[in-house]
Amino acid sequence: MQFTRNIAFTKLVKTAGRLREFNFRRTAATDEPFFYVDVSDDRGNRIIFKMQKEGNGNWRITDDQLPQWISSVETILSEQIQEEMK
């Protein structure tokens, strides 16, 4: 019997002049290397997107239709995932 752990963590990241809470979740149900990430916008609406691992070890946002304030911190979000996976 093999066990694979679920991974969930929260990080605060400053973007667009505000400190925002990004929630990361990776389930054991899939072998694909990706995280679901969610964050609230200024109105309190949740924005959910995926980040997928590339061959070079970096994590990239897979969704195209995201606000600029999320896309601009892609590198920081990638670093947060890499730090948590150590």
Buried (B, 14 or more C-beta within 10 A) or exposed (E): EEEEEEBEBEBEBEBEEEEBEBBBBBEEEEEEBBBBBBBEEEEEEEBEBBBEBEEEEBBBBEEEEBEEBBBEBBEEBBBBBEEBBE
